[in-house]
Amino acid sequence: MISFLARIKQAFAPLEDDDVTNKKYVDDLGAAKAGAEHGHSIEDVADLQAMLDGKVEGTVLQTALDGKADASHKHAASQITDLAAAIENSGVGGSFPTPTNTAGIGQWVGFTNTLPTGGTWAYYALRITPKTSEELILLGSFSPAAGVAAGGTSIGTNRLPVTGFAWRLA
């Protein structure tokens, strides 16, 4: 049997969302809740200190970034350590000519099978390997050929032609 006091308590506790209750019941529930404006110590939040320990302080990060260059910066040749030695040891002869369309060092040309006469040329070409002469273009395989050679050197042949471009180095 339910006691008289238990019946009275039941009478004041809402059973449905739209039930009416007394002020004391509402005050007791509110007293058990945190205020809208409240705080917590670091120890009250699980794993907060460990997460904070893994972070870099803003001023430390900014100081580190201030010591770095922008990703899109440039250097003069004089600012690059050992550049001249690296170029000298590259096998190209110590300097690179500026590309140009005029005859002489730096000239860029397209060619088929044979490099232009005179000088030394760096080249890149595609070698066409036909299955038969009739299948030259349709079913042939293409393999790259690249290198440095003297002017007038045959890179391809009529049977295994190459088409490419060359840059005069000397």
N, C-alpha and C positions, 0 to 999 in steps of 0.2 A: 504494500500500500504506500502511496505517495503521501508524504507529510504535508500539512497545511502550508508550511514555509516553502517547501519545494514547489507547490502549486502556485504560490504567489510569484516566485522567481520565474517559473515557466510563463506565467501570464505576462511578464514584462519583457521577456526575450522575444524578438521578432522571429517568426517562422518563415515568413515570405518577404520578398523585397518591398512590398507595399504595406507591410504591417506597421502599426503605430507602437511606439515603446516609450519608456520614460527617460528623462534627462540623465539620471544617474547611470543608467545602462550605457548611454552614448558617451558620457564623460569617462566611465571606466575603460571603455574600448579605446577612446582617444588618448588616454594616459599611457596606454601600452604601445603607442606608435611614436616614431621620431617626428620632430617638427620638420616643416618644409625647409627651413633654414637650419642646418646642423652640420657638424663636421666629424671627421674621424682622424685618429692618429695613424701613422704609417703602419704601426703594429696591428691595427684593427682591420687592415685590408690584406687578405691572403696573397702572399707572393709579391706584394708591391715593392718591398725593399730590394728583392732580387732583381726585379725588372728595372728599377731605377739604377742599381749598381751596373747594369749592362749598357747604360746610355752614356754618351759623351756630353759634357757640359757645353752649352751653346757658345760661350766665349772661347773654349778650347777648340771647338770645331771651326769657328770663324777664323781664329788665328792660323790654324792649319791650312784653311782654304786661301787665306790672304797670301800665303807663301807659294801658291801655285800659279801657273800661267793659264790663260784662257786656252781652250782646246783649239781655237782657230787663230793661232799666232804664227809668226814667221821669224826666221833668222837669216841674217846676212851670212854669206859663205865664211867671212872672217870670224863669226861667232861659233862655228862648228869645229870642235876639237879634232885634229888629225884628218880633216877633210881632204887636203891636198895629198896626203900619203895614201888614203883610201882610194882616191881616184887614180893615183900613180900605179898602185898595185892591182887595179881592176883589169889590166890587160888591154885597155883601150888607148893607152898612150898619154894619159895625164890630163886630157881635157875633152870635153864633149862639144861638138859643133852645134850651133844653133840651126834648127831645121829651116830650110829655105826651098823655094821652087826653082832657084837659078842654079846653073851648072857650078860644080866645085864642092868643096867640103861643106857638109850640112844639107846637101841636096836630097830631097825625097823623090822617089820614082816608083812607078808600078812596073813590073816586068813579067815576062813569061819565059821560062826555061833558063835564060842566060842573064847574068848581071851586066849592067852597062860597063863599057870599057873604061879603064883608068881608075886609079885610086883603090881604096879598100872599102868594102861595103858590109854593113850589118843587114841581114835580110830575114824576112819571115814569109813563108809561102805555104800554100796547100798543095800537096802532091796528090794527083788524081790517079788512082790505080783501077783501070777498067777491067771488067771480067772478060769482055771482048771489045773489039773496036766499035761495034754497033751499040754497046751498052755504056760507052764512055761517060756520058753524063747521067743517064737514068739510074743505072745500078752500080756505078763505080763507088769505091770507098775513098775517102779523103783523109790524108794524114798530114800533120804539119811538118814543115822543115824549117829550121832556123839555124843561123850561124853567122860567121864573119868570113869573108873570102875576098880575094883580089878581083878587081874589075875584069869582066870578060869570062869569068868562071861559069861553066854550065852547071846549073843546079838540077835541072830536069832534062828530059829527052823527049823526042816526039812520041816515044812509046809510053813514057811515064812523065807527062808534062807537069810543071808547077806554075802557079800564078800567084804573085805576091807583091810585096813592096820592099824597098831597100832604102837605106840611109847611108850616104857617103860619109865615112869617118876620116879618111885621109886622102 
